[in-house]
Amino acid sequence: MELKSQELELAVRLKQARLKAGLTQNQLARRMGRPQSFISKTETAERSPAFLEVVVLADLLGISIGDLIPRTLRKED
């Protein structure tokens, strides 16, 4: 899987998790201390979040980072 498709998969997973949590982009962004455009651009794969941003997003959404990171990005044992 190429990088762009992995970014798109993370974007889709983030949006699904946010909607499941019942949060708007603005609400999630505020809880993270970021502008709404951060969430918008991440959900459309215009930007890729740093690892620590993924950790914070997962925590705020009550999910594991594995729920956000596409399987092909995870190290397999």
Residue pairs with C-beta under 8 A, 6 or more apart in sequence:
1 9
1 70
1 72
4 45
6 70
6 72
6 73
7 45
7 48
8 45
9 70
10 42
10 45
10 48
10 49
10 54
10 68
10 69
10 70
10 73
11 42
11 43
11 44
11 45
13 67
13 68
13 70
14 39
14 42
14 43
14 57
14 68
15 43
17 61
17 63
17 67
17 68
18 25
18 28
18 39
18 43
18 61
20 61
21 28
21 61
21 62
23 31
23 61
25 36
25 39
25 40
25 43
26 36
26 39
28 39
28 57
28 60
28 61
29 35
29 36
29 37
29 38
29 39
31 60
32 38
32 39
32 53
32 56
32 57
32 60
38 47
40 46
41 47
42 48
42 49
49 57
54 65
54 68
54 69
55 65
57 68
58 64
58 65
58 67
58 68
66 74
